[in-house]
């Protein structure tokens, strides 16, 4: 970023910081900070990083191991379907070939025709997804519309997320778009961020989902939704606001594990991997970063600039603190050209070895395990950092992670979060229902989804939805997820079932014995047989007092409480399907 400081320059900047902040903090990391830092640096200490050497993680008790197709599609898509399984198995003659070719196919997302899902959204009445940022601002902010009109772009973004998860052919891209949404979280229901939320997803996160992290960092920093959500729109030299700066360091780049508290920035130890970078960041780094981003704002009709009111990013030189700054071990000289202070900070972060480790750890946590293997983190971070200026940096990193033995051999180390479980259920059941805005059944779905705690883009804090099994293992989370999965199997919209369970069964199962019905739907939903005990429980439920292997259950739905094998047969079939959706096999990945 800049050349190293001389002794006199260091003394001058120290004096400047002391005058500005009154104190620089402790001379050594606190015990708590040192402990966090040591833990964060574990991956940097791994010698001869070799993802192939990682031992296979033991499976959870009682969970069968499915084929590679099911394991891969459970992690790199929103769930296997008969079509996606056939596509995967046709991609090579060995498991290694099929995995590598599937990853290559999905990473080359632009070559995958996804026009059908866009047509589906248009036909369902989505009206804001194609609006430019200026159009969104004019129609949903500047016009001062009713609340429903103001927030429609946010609601359409949220509901389109499910539509794309279920129906898009670019499955890996949709997963990564939502990964970056959690990473750079902006709550869609935020009053100021919501009206232009379409632009945040479409113009900021989607283009770089497989692209370049440094480019995405700047686009996030300049996006109208983020400028409002973390208050940088009002960050001026006269009234500095550190919200964005703190989250940039704590959540978006280095992570809280690198936070050293109120410590003298000149005393921060060097990073173990690259001593030219500091091992962590301090409160002074946060304050100085906030100063670097003063003047990054929005054309919002501010009283000083009433003619500028189209919702786009603007850099206001008059609001910028142009003085010298010292952050992340480097000095920024005064009076730099427009935007350069902030861009220098982003360059420093994007090339930082700690950032590479932090981002790769999160990606591995998403696709492999809640406890990422340090060797895989290290090898992935090396690729990430070596390519920090490359246009396909994230693609290269993903290919390394997703074709590793660690990824291919692990199963059951992750649980589906509620949104993922619902999307997977709709895919497995062959749903042709499109969630939209403003219809009774869609609004009921969104209401029910809210109770699971995982409505898309609605996490209220800047850190995004958690991505660990433990975070979603509470009884309320499971119960509300089970309720909406069961609702999907029972519900119709204008007499059309959300899940065509009866139609599929009629077409695929000629003879409705309990055993054949259970085996068909287990294979359809799971792609493999569940444990013997669970299979027998499902068969007993379906058979009631009939012989499971020979009694043919009729395609009727009449009352027969004195003979349960004839009692509401269609209801029982749907309930049996619902029970499979609630099984550990389905909710694991």
C-alpha positions as CSV (number, residue, x, y, z in Angstrom):
1,X,0.0,0.0,0.0
2,X,2.7,2.4,1.0
3,X,6.4,2.2,1.7
4,X,7.6,1.4,5.2
5,X,7.7,4.4,7.6
6,X,10.9,5.9,8.8
7,X,11.5,6.4,12.5
8,X,10.7,10.1,12.2
9,X,7.5,9.3,10.3
10,X,6.5,6.8,12.9
11,X,7.0,9.3,15.7
12,X,5.0,11.9,13.9
13,X,2.0,9.6,13.3
14,X,2.2,8.3,16.9
15,X,2.0,11.9,18.0
16,X,-0.9,12.5,15.7
17,X,-2.8,9.5,16.9
18,X,-2.2,10.4,20.6
19,X,-3.5,13.9,20.0
20,X,-6.5,12.5,18.2
21,X,-7.5,9.6,20.5
22,X,-5.8,10.5,23.8
23,X,-4.2,7.1,24.2
24,X,-3.1,4.2,22.0
25,X,-3.9,1.3,24.3
26,X,-2.0,-1.5,25.9
27,X,1.5,-2.6,24.7
28,X,0.7,-6.3,24.4
29,X,-2.5,-8.3,23.5
30,X,-4.8,-9.1,26.4
31,X,-4.9,-12.7,27.5
32,X,-8.3,-13.2,25.8
33,X,-7.1,-11.6,22.6
34,X,-3.9,-13.7,22.6
35,X,-5.9,-16.9,23.1
36,X,-8.2,-16.0,20.2
37,X,-5.2,-15.1,18.0
38,X,-3.4,-18.3,18.7
39,X,-6.5,-20.3,17.8
40,X,-6.9,-18.3,14.6
41,X,-3.3,-18.9,13.6
42,X,-3.5,-22.7,14.1
43,X,-4.0,-23.2,10.3
44,X,-1.0,-21.1,9.5
45,X,1.2,-23.4,11.6
46,X,0.2,-26.5,9.7
47,X,3.2,-27.8,7.9
48,X,3.0,-29.4,4.5
49,X,-0.7,-28.6,4.1
50,X,-2.3,-31.5,2.4
51,X,-6.0,-31.8,2.2
52,X,-5.7,-35.3,1.0
53,X,-4.2,-36.4,4.3
54,X,-7.2,-35.4,6.4
55,X,-8.8,-38.4,8.1
56,X,-12.4,-39.1,7.2
57,X,-14.8,-37.6,9.7
58,X,-16.8,-40.2,11.5
59,X,-20.5,-40.4,10.5
60,X,-23.2,-39.6,13.0
61,X,-24.5,-42.7,14.7
62,X,-27.2,-44.5,12.8
63,X,-26.9,-42.5,9.6
64,X,-26.4,-44.6,6.4
65,X,-23.8,-43.5,3.8
66,X,-25.4,-42.7,0.4
67,X,-23.8,-42.7,-3.0
68,X,-21.4,-39.9,-4.1
69,X,-24.2,-38.4,-6.2
70,X,-26.4,-37.9,-3.2
71,X,-23.6,-36.6,-1.1
72,X,-22.4,-34.1,-3.7
73,X,-25.9,-32.9,-4.6
74,X,-26.8,-32.6,-1.0
75,X,-24.0,-30.1,-0.5
76,X,-23.5,-28.4,-3.9
77,X,-27.1,-28.0,-4.7
78,X,-30.3,-27.4,-2.7
79,X,-31.1,-31.1,-2.9
80,X,-31.0,-34.1,-5.3
81,X,-33.8,-34.7,-7.8
82,X,-34.1,-37.6,-10.2
83,X,-33.0,-35.4,-13.0
84,X,-29.9,-34.0,-11.2
85,X,-28.9,-37.5,-10.1
86,X,-29.0,-38.7,-13.7
87,X,-27.0,-35.6,-14.9
88,X,-24.4,-36.2,-12.2
89,X,-24.0,-39.9,-13.0
90,X,-23.6,-39.1,-16.7
91,X,-20.6,-36.9,-16.1
92,X,-17.9,-39.6,-16.0
93,X,-17.0,-43.2,-15.5
94,X,-15.5,-42.8,-12.0
95,X,-16.6,-40.9,-8.9
96,X,-13.6,-38.6,-9.1
97,X,-14.4,-37.7,-12.8
98,X,-18.1,-37.1,-12.0
99,X,-17.2,-34.8,-9.1
100,X,-14.6,-32.8,-11.0
101,X,-16.9,-32.5,-14.0
102,X,-19.9,-31.5,-11.9
103,X,-17.9,-28.8,-10.1
104,X,-16.5,-27.5,-13.5
105,X,-20.0,-27.5,-15.0
106,X,-21.6,-25.5,-12.1
107,X,-18.7,-23.1,-11.8
108,X,-19.1,-22.2,-15.5
109,X,-22.5,-20.8,-14.6
110,X,-22.9,-18.4,-17.5
111,X,-22.9,-21.4,-19.9
112,X,-26.0,-22.9,-18.1
113,X,-29.3,-21.7,-19.6
114,X,-31.4,-20.5,-16.7
115,X,-34.0,-18.6,-18.6
116,X,-36.7,-20.9,-17.4
117,X,-36.4,-19.7,-13.8
118,X,-36.4,-16.0,-14.9
119,X,-39.6,-16.7,-16.9
120,X,-41.1,-18.4,-13.9
121,X,-40.5,-15.3,-11.8
122,X,-41.9,-13.0,-14.5
123,X,-45.0,-15.1,-14.9
124,X,-45.5,-15.2,-11.1
125,X,-45.8,-11.4,-11.1
126,X,-42.4,-10.3,-9.9
127,X,-42.1,-6.6,-11.0
128,X,-39.0,-5.1,-9.3
129,X,-36.2,-7.6,-10.0
130,X,-35.3,-5.9,-13.3
131,X,-35.4,-2.3,-12.1
132,X,-32.2,-0.3,-12.2
133,X,-31.0,1.2,-9.0
134,X,-32.3,4.6,-10.1
135,X,-35.7,3.1,-11.0
136,X,-35.9,1.5,-7.6
137,X,-35.0,4.7,-5.9
138,X,-37.5,6.8,-7.9
139,X,-40.4,4.3,-7.5
140,X,-39.9,3.0,-4.0
141,X,-38.2,5.8,-2.1
142,X,-38.4,9.2,-3.8
143,X,-42.1,8.9,-4.6
144,X,-42.8,8.3,-0.9
145,X,-45.1,5.4,-1.6
146,X,-47.1,3.3,0.9
147,X,-45.1,0.8,3.0
148,X,-46.1,-2.2,0.8
149,X,-44.9,-0.4,-2.3
150,X,-41.7,0.8,-0.6
151,X,-40.7,-2.7,0.7
152,X,-41.8,-4.7,-2.4
153,X,-38.2,-5.0,-3.7
154,X,-37.1,-6.5,-0.5
155,X,-39.9,-8.9,-0.4
156,X,-39.4,-10.0,-4.0
157,X,-35.7,-10.5,-3.3
158,X,-36.5,-12.7,-0.3
159,X,-39.2,-14.8,-2.1
160,X,-37.2,-15.0,-5.3
161,X,-34.4,-16.6,-3.3
162,X,-36.6,-19.7,-2.7
163,X,-37.8,-19.8,-6.3
164,X,-34.2,-19.8,-7.5
165,X,-33.1,-22.3,-4.9
166,X,-35.8,-24.8,-6.0
167,X,-35.8,-24.3,-9.8
168,X,-32.5,-22.8,-10.9
169,X,-30.1,-25.0,-12.9
170,X,-27.2,-22.9,-11.5
171,X,-27.5,-24.5,-8.1
172,X,-23.9,-23.9,-6.9
173,X,-24.1,-20.3,-7.8
174,X,-27.4,-19.9,-5.8
175,X,-25.7,-21.5,-2.8
176,X,-22.8,-19.1,-3.1
177,X,-25.0,-16.0,-3.6
178,X,-26.7,-16.9,-0.3
179,X,-23.4,-17.6,1.3
180,X,-22.2,-14.1,0.5
181,X,-25.6,-12.7,1.7
182,X,-24.9,-14.2,5.1
183,X,-21.3,-13.0,5.0
184,X,-22.1,-9.4,3.9
185,X,-25.5,-9.4,5.7
186,X,-27.9,-6.6,5.2
187,X,-31.4,-7.2,6.7
188,X,-33.9,-7.0,3.9
189,X,-36.6,-5.7,6.1
190,X,-34.5,-2.6,7.0
191,X,-36.6,0.5,6.1
192,X,-33.8,2.2,4.3
193,X,-32.0,-0.8,2.7
194,X,-35.1,-2.6,1.6
195,X,-36.4,-0.4,-1.2
196,X,-33.1,-0.9,-3.2
197,X,-32.4,-4.5,-2.0
198,X,-32.8,-5.8,-5.5
199,X,-29.8,-3.9,-6.6
200,X,-27.7,-5.2,-3.6
201,X,-28.2,-8.8,-4.6
202,X,-28.3,-8.4,-8.4
203,X,-25.6,-5.8,-8.9
204,X,-23.3,-6.4,-6.0
205,X,-23.3,-10.0,-4.8
206,X,-24.4,-12.0,-7.8
207,X,-21.7,-10.8,-10.2
208,X,-18.9,-11.8,-7.9
209,X,-20.2,-15.0,-6.3
210,X,-17.5,-16.9,-8.1
211,X,-15.4,-13.9,-8.9
212,X,-13.0,-11.6,-7.0
213,X,-13.3,-10.9,-3.3
214,X,-11.5,-7.5,-3.5
215,X,-13.9,-6.4,-6.2
216,X,-16.9,-7.6,-4.1
217,X,-15.6,-5.7,-1.1
218,X,-15.6,-2.4,-2.9
219,X,-19.0,-3.0,-4.5
220,X,-20.4,-3.9,-1.0
221,X,-18.8,-0.7,0.5
222,X,-20.4,1.4,-2.3
223,X,-23.8,-0.3,-2.3
224,X,-26.7,1.9,-1.3
225,X,-28.2,-0.9,0.9
226,X,-25.0,-1.4,2.9
227,X,-24.3,2.3,3.1
228,X,-27.6,2.8,4.9
229,X,-27.5,-0.5,6.9
230,X,-24.2,0.2,8.5
231,X,-24.5,4.0,8.5
232,X,-21.6,4.9,6.3
233,X,-24.0,7.1,4.3
234,X,-23.7,9.6,7.2
235,X,-20.0,9.0,8.0
236,X,-18.3,12.5,7.7
237,X,-15.2,14.1,9.1
238,X,-17.5,16.3,11.2
239,X,-19.4,13.3,12.6
240,X,-17.5,10.1,12.0
241,X,-19.5,6.8,12.3
242,X,-17.5,3.6,12.8
243,X,-20.3,1.1,12.2
244,X,-19.2,0.0,8.7
245,X,-15.5,0.1,9.6
246,X,-15.9,-2.2,12.6
247,X,-18.0,-4.7,10.7
248,X,-15.7,-4.5,7.7
249,X,-12.9,-5.7,10.0
250,X,-14.8,-7.9,12.4
251,X,-17.2,-9.7,10.0
252,X,-16.3,-9.1,6.4
253,X,-12.5,-9.6,6.4
254,X,-10.3,-10.5,9.4
255,X,-13.0,-11.8,11.7
256,X,-13.5,-11.2,15.5
257,X,-10.8,-13.8,16.1
258,X,-8.2,-11.2,15.0
259,X,-9.5,-8.4,17.2
260,X,-6.9,-7.3,19.7
261,X,-9.0,-4.7,21.5
262,X,-7.7,-1.4,22.7
263,X,-4.0,-2.0,21.9
264,X,-1.2,0.2,20.7
265,X,-1.2,-0.5,16.9
266,X,2.6,0.0,16.8
267,X,2.9,-3.0,19.1
268,X,0.8,-5.5,17.2
269,X,2.7,-8.7,16.5
270,X,3.3,-9.7,12.9
271,X,1.2,-12.4,11.2
272,X,2.8,-15.8,11.6
273,X,2.5,-16.5,7.8
274,X,3.6,-13.1,6.5
275,X,5.3,-10.7,8.9
276,X,4.7,-7.7,6.6
277,X,1.1,-7.8,7.9
278,X,-0.1,-7.4,11.5
279,X,-1.5,-10.4,13.2
280,X,-4.7,-8.6,14.1
281,X,-6.5,-5.3,14.3
282,X,-7.1,-2.8,17.2
283,X,-9.7,-0.2,18.0
284,X,-7.4,2.4,16.6
285,X,-7.5,0.5,13.3
286,X,-11.3,0.7,13.4
287,X,-11.3,4.4,14.0
288,X,-8.7,5.0,11.3
289,X,-10.6,2.8,8.9
290,X,-13.8,4.8,9.6
291,X,-11.9,8.0,8.7
292,X,-10.7,6.4,5.5
293,X,-14.3,5.8,4.4
294,X,-15.7,9.3,5.3
295,X,-17.4,10.8,2.4
296,X,-18.6,7.5,0.9
297,X,-22.3,8.2,0.7
298,X,-25.5,8.2,-1.3
299,X,-27.2,10.7,-3.5
300,X,-30.3,11.0,-1.3
301,X,-31.3,14.6,-1.5
302,X,-29.3,15.6,1.5
303,X,-29.9,19.3,2.4
304,X,-26.4,20.2,1.3
305,X,-26.9,18.5,-2.1
306,X,-30.6,18.6,-2.7
307,X,-30.3,18.2,-6.5
308,X,-28.5,14.9,-6.1
309,X,-31.3,12.4,-5.4
310,X,-31.1,9.2,-7.5
311,X,-30.0,6.7,-4.9
312,X,-26.6,6.0,-6.4
313,X,-23.2,6.0,-4.7
314,X,-21.4,9.3,-4.4
315,X,-18.0,10.4,-3.0
316,X,-18.2,13.7,-1.2
317,X,-14.7,15.2,-0.9
318,X,-16.0,17.9,1.4
319,X,-17.0,15.2,3.9
320,X,-13.8,13.2,3.7
321,X,-11.1,13.3,6.4
322,X,-8.1,13.9,4.2
323,X,-5.5,13.8,7.0
324,X,-2.9,11.1,7.6
325,X,-4.0,7.7,8.8
326,X,-2.2,4.7,10.3
327,X,-4.0,1.4,10.1
328,X,-3.2,-2.3,9.7
329,X,0.5,-1.5,9.9
330,X,0.6,1.0,7.1
331,X,0.5,4.8,6.8
332,X,-1.9,6.5,4.5
333,X,-0.5,9.9,3.5
334,X,-2.7,13.0,3.6
335,X,-4.6,14.5,0.7
336,X,-4.8,11.4,-1.4
337,X,-7.0,11.4,-4.6
338,X,-10.7,10.7,-4.3
339,X,-11.6,7.3,-2.9
340,X,-8.0,6.2,-2.5
341,X,-7.9,6.0,1.3
342,X,-10.8,3.5,1.3
343,X,-9.4,1.6,-1.6
344,X,-6.0,1.3,0.0
345,X,-7.7,-0.2,3.1
346,X,-9.5,-2.7,0.9
347,X,-6.3,-3.6,-0.9
348,X,-4.6,-4.2,2.4
349,X,-7.4,-6.4,3.7
350,X,-7.9,-8.4,0.5
351,X,-4.2,-9.3,0.4
352,X,-4.0,-10.1,4.1
353,X,-3.1,-13.8,5.0
354,X,-5.5,-13.7,7.9
355,X,-8.4,-12.7,5.6
356,X,-7.6,-15.6,3.3
357,X,-7.8,-18.0,6.2
358,X,-10.9,-16.5,7.6
359,X,-12.8,-16.6,4.3
360,X,-11.7,-20.1,3.4
361,X,-12.6,-21.3,6.8
362,X,-16.1,-20.0,6.3
363,X,-16.4,-21.6,2.9
364,X,-15.2,-25.0,4.2
365,X,-17.6,-24.7,7.1
366,X,-20.4,-24.2,4.6
367,X,-19.6,-27.2,2.3
368,X,-17.7,-29.7,4.5
369,X,-17.9,-29.5,8.2
370,X,-18.6,-27.2,11.2
371,X,-15.0,-27.9,12.3
372,X,-12.9,-27.1,9.2
373,X,-9.7,-29.1,8.9
374,X,-6.7,-26.7,9.4
375,X,-4.8,-28.4,6.5
376,X,-7.6,-27.7,4.0
377,X,-8.0,-24.2,5.3
378,X,-4.3,-23.6,4.8
379,X,-4.1,-25.0,1.3
380,X,-7.3,-23.2,0.2
381,X,-6.1,-19.9,1.8
382,X,-2.9,-20.2,-0.2
383,X,-4.8,-20.3,-3.4
384,X,-7.2,-17.5,-2.3
385,X,-4.3,-15.2,-1.4
386,X,-2.1,-16.0,-4.4
387,X,-5.0,-15.0,-6.6
388,X,-6.3,-12.1,-4.7
389,X,-6.2,-9.9,-7.9
390,X,-7.5,-12.6,-10.2
391,X,-11.0,-12.2,-11.7
392,X,-11.8,-15.9,-10.9
393,X,-10.2,-16.0,-7.4
394,X,-13.2,-17.4,-5.7
395,X,-13.8,-20.0,-8.5
396,X,-10.2,-21.2,-8.1
397,X,-10.6,-21.5,-4.4
398,X,-13.9,-23.3,-4.6
399,X,-12.6,-25.8,-7.2
400,X,-9.8,-26.7,-4.7
401,X,-12.1,-27.2,-1.8
402,X,-14.9,-29.0,-3.6
403,X,-12.6,-31.5,-5.4
404,X,-10.6,-32.3,-2.3
405,X,-10.8,-35.8,-0.6
406,X,-12.0,-34.0,2.5
407,X,-15.1,-32.9,0.7
408,X,-15.7,-36.1,-1.2
409,X,-15.4,-38.4,1.8
410,X,-17.4,-36.4,4.4
411,X,-21.1,-37.0,4.9
412,X,-23.5,-36.1,7.7
413,X,-21.2,-33.4,9.1
414,X,-23.7,-30.7,8.4
415,X,-27.5,-30.2,8.9
416,X,-29.9,-28.5,6.6
417,X,-31.0,-25.1,7.9
418,X,-34.8,-24.5,7.6
419,X,-34.6,-22.6,4.3
420,X,-32.4,-25.4,2.8
421,X,-34.7,-28.1,4.1
422,X,-37.8,-26.4,2.5
423,X,-36.0,-25.9,-0.8
424,X,-34.8,-29.5,-0.8
425,X,-38.2,-30.8,0.0
426,X,-39.8,-28.9,-2.9
427,X,-37.1,-30.2,-5.2
428,X,-37.5,-33.8,-4.1
429,X,-41.3,-33.7,-4.2
430,X,-41.4,-32.3,-7.7
431,X,-43.2,-29.1,-6.7
432,X,-44.2,-26.8,-9.5
433,X,-45.5,-24.0,-7.2
434,X,-44.0,-20.6,-7.4
435,X,-43.8,-18.4,-4.3
436,X,-44.7,-14.8,-5.1
437,X,-45.8,-11.6,-3.5
438,X,-49.3,-10.6,-2.5
439,X,-51.2,-13.9,-2.8
440,X,-52.8,-15.5,0.2
441,X,-50.9,-18.9,0.0
442,X,-47.5,-17.2,-0.6
443,X,-48.1,-14.8,2.3
444,X,-49.0,-17.8,4.5
445,X,-45.8,-19.6,3.4
446,X,-43.7,-16.5,4.3
447,X,-45.4,-16.2,7.6
448,X,-44.7,-19.8,8.4
449,X,-41.1,-19.5,7.2
450,X,-40.6,-16.7,9.6
451,X,-41.4,-19.0,12.6
452,X,-38.5,-21.2,11.6
453,X,-36.1,-18.3,12.2
454,X,-34.7,-18.6,8.6
455,X,-36.7,-16.4,6.3
456,X,-34.2,-15.3,3.6
457,X,-32.1,-12.3,4.3
458,X,-34.0,-11.4,7.5
459,X,-31.3,-12.0,10.1
460,X,-31.5,-8.8,12.2
461,X,-27.8,-8.5,13.1
462,X,-24.8,-7.7,10.7
463,X,-23.2,-11.1,11.2
464,X,-25.7,-13.1,9.1
465,X,-27.4,-16.4,9.8
466,X,-25.2,-18.9,11.7
467,X,-24.0,-21.9,9.7
468,X,-23.4,-24.5,12.3
469,X,-25.5,-27.5,13.3
470,X,-25.6,-26.5,16.9
471,X,-27.2,-23.1,16.1
472,X,-30.2,-24.8,14.6
473,X,-30.5,-27.7,16.9
474,X,-33.0,-26.2,19.3
475,X,-36.5,-27.8,19.8
476,X,-38.3,-24.7,18.4
477,X,-36.2,-24.6,15.3
478,X,-36.8,-28.3,14.6
479,X,-40.5,-28.1,15.4
480,X,-41.2,-25.1,13.2
481,X,-39.2,-26.7,10.4
482,X,-41.2,-29.9,10.7
483,X,-44.4,-27.9,10.7
484,X,-43.7,-26.1,7.4
485,X,-42.4,-29.4,5.8
486,X,-45.7,-31.1,6.8
487,X,-47.6,-28.1,5.6
488,X,-46.0,-28.4,2.2
489,X,-47.3,-32.0,1.8
490,X,-50.8,-31.1,2.8
491,X,-51.5,-27.7,1.1
492,X,-53.0,-26.7,-2.2
493,X,-53.1,-23.3,-3.9
494,X,-56.3,-22.8,-6.0
495,X,-56.8,-26.6,-5.8
496,X,-53.3,-27.3,-7.1
497,X,-51.1,-29.2,-4.5
498,X,-47.9,-27.5,-3.6
499,X,-46.4,-31.0,-3.7
500,X,-47.9,-33.4,-6.3
501,X,-47.5,-36.5,-4.0
502,X,-50.7,-38.3,-5.2
503,X,-50.0,-37.6,-8.9
504,X,-46.4,-38.8,-8.6
505,X,-47.4,-41.9,-6.7
506,X,-50.1,-42.8,-9.2
507,X,-47.6,-42.5,-12.0
508,X,-44.7,-44.3,-10.4
509,X,-46.1,-46.9,-8.1
510,X,-48.4,-49.4,-9.9
511,X,-49.3,-51.4,-6.8
512,X,-49.8,-49.5,-3.6
513,X,-48.5,-51.8,-0.9
514,X,-47.1,-50.2,2.2
515,X,-43.6,-51.6,1.5
516,X,-43.6,-50.3,-2.1
517,X,-44.9,-46.9,-1.2
518,X,-42.3,-46.4,1.5
519,X,-39.4,-47.7,-0.6
520,X,-40.4,-45.5,-3.5
521,X,-40.7,-42.3,-1.5
522,X,-37.5,-43.0,0.5
523,X,-35.6,-43.4,-2.8
524,X,-37.3,-40.4,-4.3
525,X,-36.6,-38.1,-1.3
526,X,-33.4,-39.5,0.2
527,X,-31.8,-41.3,-2.8
528,X,-31.1,-44.3,-0.5
529,X,-32.8,-46.4,2.1
530,X,-32.9,-45.1,5.7
531,X,-31.9,-47.2,8.6
532,X,-33.8,-50.5,8.9
533,X,-35.6,-49.4,12.0
534,X,-36.8,-46.2,10.5
535,X,-37.9,-48.0,7.3
536,X,-39.9,-50.5,9.3
537,X,-41.5,-47.7,11.3
538,X,-42.6,-46.0,8.1
539,X,-43.9,-49.3,6.7
540,X,-45.9,-50.0,9.8
541,X,-47.4,-46.5,9.8
542,X,-48.4,-46.9,6.1
543,X,-49.7,-50.5,6.5
544,X,-51.7,-50.0,9.8
545,X,-53.5,-53.4,10.3
546,X,-52.8,-54.6,6.7
547,X,-50.1,-56.9,5.5
548,X,-47.3,-54.5,4.3
549,X,-46.1,-56.7,1.5
550,X,-49.4,-58.0,0.0
551,X,-52.3,-55.7,1.0
552,X,-52.9,-53.2,-1.8
553,X,-53.9,-49.8,-0.3
554,X,-56.7,-48.2,-2.3
555,X,-56.4,-44.7,-3.8
556,X,-59.2,-43.3,-1.6
557,X,-59.6,-40.8,1.1
558,X,-62.6,-42.0,3.1
559,X,-63.3,-42.5,6.8
560,X,-62.9,-46.0,8.0
561,X,-61.9,-45.8,11.7
562,X,-62.9,-49.5,12.3
563,X,-60.4,-50.6,9.7
564,X,-57.3,-48.4,9.7
565,X,-55.7,-49.8,6.6
566,X,-58.6,-48.2,4.7
567,X,-58.8,-45.0,6.8
568,X,-58.0,-41.8,4.9
569,X,-55.4,-43.5,2.7
570,X,-54.4,-40.4,0.8
571,X,-53.9,-38.4,4.0
572,X,-51.8,-41.3,5.4
573,X,-49.7,-41.4,2.3
574,X,-49.0,-37.6,2.5
575,X,-48.2,-38.0,6.2
576,X,-45.7,-40.8,5.5
577,X,-44.0,-38.6,3.0
578,X,-43.9,-35.8,5.6
579,X,-42.3,-38.2,8.1
580,X,-39.5,-39.0,5.6
581,X,-38.9,-35.2,5.2
582,X,-38.5,-35.0,9.0
583,X,-36.0,-37.8,9.2
584,X,-32.3,-37.4,10.2
585,X,-31.4,-38.7,6.7
586,X,-33.2,-35.9,5.0
587,X,-32.1,-33.2,7.3
588,X,-28.4,-34.1,7.2
589,X,-26.0,-33.3,4.4
